[in-house]
Amino acid sequence: MPITTHLPRYPLAFLPTPLHPLPRLSELLASSFQPPASNFQLLVKRDDQTGLATGGNKTRKLEFLVADALAQGCDTLITTGAVQSNHCRQTAAAAARAGLACELVLGGQPPAQPNGNYLLDMLCGAKFHWTTRENRLNRLHELANELRAAGRRPYFITYGGSDPVGACGYAAALEELREQTAALGVVPDAIVFPSSSGGTQAGLVAGAWALGWNVPILGISIDESEAELQTMVAELASLTVARLGKPHTFAPADIQVSADYLGAGYSVVGDLEREAIGLLARTEGVLLDPVYTGRAFGGLLDILRHRPNRFGKPVRSIIFWHTGGSPALFAYAGELV
Ligand SMILES: Cc1ncc(COP(=O)(O)O)c(C=O)c1O
């Protein structure tokens, strides 16, 4: 029986998302391996195509979060993020789909010219509250109290939808991927993706445990040290498997993370991101984003070019999980070309 069948789910995504090879880029990379590889395959799992207001990884989490909000009789989704938050944009769109209101606490100042995700938040009817980056979670708690005092029923969604309810979306996603790899006859040496608030990775780790699938799951950290991210993901994965009815306690050392690509900090676009975004667009016509997938794909390219044995000897099949984010490309135009 599928591992999340017993949990309430509100359909928002077009599933399954495609899993497809990147033949031109795979060949290019394989020719640079020492010795060159003849049968190396890089594949991409297209969660940028989940379909909700341009898609992305939060849509899978929101299927479980919105179902929980409706079950609790809530009337408003509230959450927080950066001005260009993909999570906030998908939350605003999910609220619209479910007939709920959406209020967002954003860090910083309202931009003079709405663009990218912030523009899409507006189009989806979200209401905004501005504060400093450090104060966002406090302000979100305050907002929940203000709305309750006004007779509303807010549903509180933490950073990135990364709680045990949301993470179940990625446990279900791993099951979807396992079926796709089995149908294609692919045995992945690793699954690689950006990891930030940890819900995607926790869900994948929880799903692998629940399914008994021993596949390496490597999160490329976007903004946390290796130790912090491992601890966060281990705790969240432990809570998530409990929801799946397969209890287990993960230790930080069970979680595979690389924090080698933090660059100059969160959302600062450097050569690593620029090269990765340009290379994938030019060779395969696939668009990454400047903050998350650009950094993670840049990290993956670096590992494949300089340490391919990290994934197996010889490395054969790697899956890059594309978690979305392309609307932010437009807000970062000046830093990309
Ligand atoms: C495009 C994209 N990729 C990856 C992530 C990171 O996912 P998680 O927060 O579940 O670690 C985010 C989070 O905002 C995102 O927007």
The ligand as a Gaussian input file, in Angstrom:
#p B3LYP/6-31G(d) Opt

LIG

0 1
 C       13.292000      26.230000      -5.596000
 C       13.571000      25.703000      -4.237000
 N       14.370000      24.636000      -4.111000
 C       14.679000      24.105000      -2.916000
 C       14.193000      24.663000      -1.751000
 C       14.590000      24.046000      -0.459000
 O       13.649000      23.139000      -0.019000
 P       13.533000      22.836000       1.539000
 O       13.203000      24.155000       2.173000
 O       12.470000      21.843000       1.636000
 O       14.848000      22.354000       2.010000
 C       13.363000      25.778000      -1.822000
 C       12.865000      26.383000      -0.573000
 O       12.387000      27.455000      -0.503000
 C       13.030000      26.313000      -3.094000
 O       12.234000      27.374000      -3.222000

